[in-house]
């Protein structure tokens, strides 16, 4: 046998004072450190130390650490355990502390405390040997009969436990591989013992004494296990007796015993699940997966975490509507009536739904279309989807996609994750219970993207008619047919939708409403809804169409009707207060004692002042019904008008023009203002402009500079001077500046609403008109708005959003709209009443734009040459 040199711990150790547990050699313990000296020990020794020796601590049990450094050290326990710090975890809640994972090495005895601050350090004497003991027969014989008796009890204890548990099997192997002198400490830390008993084992320096103290603890644990097993055996015998009696019931009971047995089986969840799987109409592939999972579930103990996951999975599989569907209502005439009753205008949407119904009548197995309604907020995209489901007689389910940034929301989580669940598509099918519902994917343009994947990419399979018949959710891991689902997506803009996803959908534009349409919607839908919500009747309140028009033009400015609905709600609340107060006053006036009392009070007051009494009496009467809402009532309820027709006021000086802009919220009018001052020829642009709009401004000023002589545009204000001619006559002539518009001149272009970001090429004609007005000194017509992209040669190119822009001009009360000539085809989409109220000018070049924007045109004028005086 080769000699092995013993391993020595450092002669000086920092001391970690603990009060809760006892660390024995060979065992591992977690301890919390939150006192002053222990915190300083961790920070100075463990966190900053770089050597292995710095991780060795002396753990002193049964010794509380003082709360502050000012207090003296308490008496230290004589025997401690040298430990190796394996892990340090820090936290600041609820107060700064560290959690240490420490492993005991050997016993030591404190010889002398060297220092107490900032943490205690002591000279120690090692009591146990730290070397690899050879596992030989000779060594076992030296340990004697005591160690053999201890080993026998330890094996008996371990074999009474469940050997299928990995930790128990590992402990059984350790009993044979570890040296016998290490076993008392290890087993004492494993079995149920108190801190006082562990402290006695720690103080037992002699190995023989340690064996003698540990054997009674093992015997006590064995007796406890025997008692527990005996109790469990009685319970199992009772269960077997109940099971053995059950077959007797089948023989001795009346014929209804078979139903009782079925009822007993139904109480068993696994039996019920298996029965549902057998009777379900799921496809063959899904059925195979369920049969395989139910076999695994039967073999699993209920305590395993995977048991609940597998059971939830099987319950979802049997609840999914694999072949369950609703019958479509294909009466086109009834569908047209229902859509017209629910929604005013929206002819494109209604036409598309009726087309689907017509084709559905001719072909039964038609795949569900994938529509995308694009339009500003408040125009009824979501409510139309609900009406489509109502028209078809299908179930409706809405999925809000705004802000979703995890692809697992669409495809689901894999079952390997804790807390996994199916995606929103499969959850929606489980909710509605049929496989042909109407799914509304709301706000598909507001999908996010993160490290968890791109949900827009996950939707590619869902919204592809050639792929969604075989949609595979990560949670299900089997294919589900989505081809019969009618998907309707809604969006405010297509700019943020990925091109691949946009290509899979049929885009249907839903423009904003005109004023006439809003009036009809208010009186058909909004006002009756608000009256019902506020408990009012048409006999109590009347809102004429003129009042509705005032609300639309003066208190709201939107493409939809949400703000209009809120204003009508505010009016109904104000009227509800008046009606409630009137009923209260009527109740008071009906009471004779109150009426007499009030009459006496009035007679008393009439003696002093007669006029105020009559006024007060009039105010006390209930309001006359119905309450008519006119302009004065609007001002009292809603306050002063929020929007005024400020077009003519803002066009009262040169250098201002009106443009038309498109936003996701609908069309808007946009003012462009320009001014000039002495400078170095710089162009300043303000108003949160994008790069494209900045380039349009540079294009406009370049075109005007190149055509300045043609239109006689100068960089100075026109001056009037007296020039003496050789005919001795005085005449007023206009002295002009330079035709170089930027010579010694700075130009500032501003787009109001500076907090709103603006971009796009359609402001080019507006900027050119604004600068032409600035340099010519002429006013732009106050009833003209324009849109169009320009080129360096002065051509006007087509732009998008013509319908929304024209509706915005109509809302603002403008009379003339200048659009590119190539956009003339877009005027067919504009309602006829709007086309009648507006005059459209189509322009192919900037010359035509300027002629239409100024009164009398902007034609080229020949100016008489100046006479040079030689006086």
Secondary structure, DSSP 4 states (H G I P E B T S, - for coil): ----PPB---SEEEEEE-SS--PPTT-EEEEEE-SHHHHHHIIIIITT--SGGGGEEEEE-S-PPPSSTTSPPPPPPSEEEEEEEEEEEEE-SSSSEEEEEEEEEEEEEEEEEEE-SSS-EEEEEE-S-BS-----HHHHHHHHHHHHHHHHHHHHHHHTS-TTSHHHHHHHHHHHHS-HHHHHHHHHHHSS--HHHHHHHHH--SHHHHHHHHHHHHHHHHHHHHHHHHHHHHHHHHHHHHHHHHHHHHHHS-TTHHHHHHHHHHTSHHHHHHHHHHH----HHHHHHHHHHHHHHHHS-TTSHHHHHHHHHHHHHHHS-SS--PPP---HHHHHHHHHHH-SS-HHHHHHHHHHHHHHHH-TTPPPPEEEEEE-TTSSHHHHHHHHHHHHT--EEEEE-TT---THHHH---TTSTT----HHHHHHHHH-SSS-EEEEETGGG--EETTEEHHHHHHHHT-TTTGGGEE-TTT-SEE--TT-EEEEEES-STTS-HHHHHTSEEEEEPPPPHHHHHHHIIIIIHHHHHHHTT--TTTEEE-HHHHHHIIIII---SSSHHHHHHHHHHHHHHHHHHHHHHHHHHHHHSHHHHHHHHHHHHHHHHH-SHHHHHHHHHHSPPPSSEEE-HHHHHHHH-S-S----HHHHTSSSSEEEEEEEETTEEEEEEEEEEEEESSS-EEEESSB-HHHHHHHHHHHHHHHHTHHHHT--SS--EEEEEE-TTS-EEEEEEP--S-TTTTEEEEEEES-TTS-B--STTHHHHHHHHHHHHHT-PBPTTEEE--EE-TT-BEE--S-HHHHHHHHHHTT--EEEEEGGGGGGGGGS-HHHHHH-EEEEESBHHHHHHHHBTT-----PPPPPPPP--
